[in-house]
Amino acid sequence: MKLIHGICLITENVRRLANFYEEVLQVKVDDINDTHVVITVGDGAITIYSKAAAINDMDFNFDKYCGTGLCKFSFNVEDVDAEYERLKLLNIEIDFVAKPTTYPWGSRAMHFRDPDGNIICFV
């Protein structure tokens, strides 16, 4: 078994989420459309897929679990404090969950939410 290097976020608004990640992660996203987009980040990728397409194309049922905001993923950054200051200056709304903090185990990190409520950690 091999873990695939990527994550897929299912959303009701592909363009909004793609634009958010393009700004936050400082990457160029090609071919943003309403159904599907892939954002390359280092050796991995974030795929953003339309909830309506997942229901129609793959017969996914989201009655129980869609939109919980319980997904969290992390990115290693050079300087958490500098990234915090950069994100505050972006022309997008960012919901900071935890400002830069040094935790008892030695990691310095901050947490914020994307427009769908998923938690992003810069560490």
Summary of the structure (lengths in Angstrom):
residues: 123
radius of gyration: 15.2
end to end distance: 27.9
largest distance: 46.1
contacts: 301
relative contact order: 0.20
helix: 24%
strand: 33%
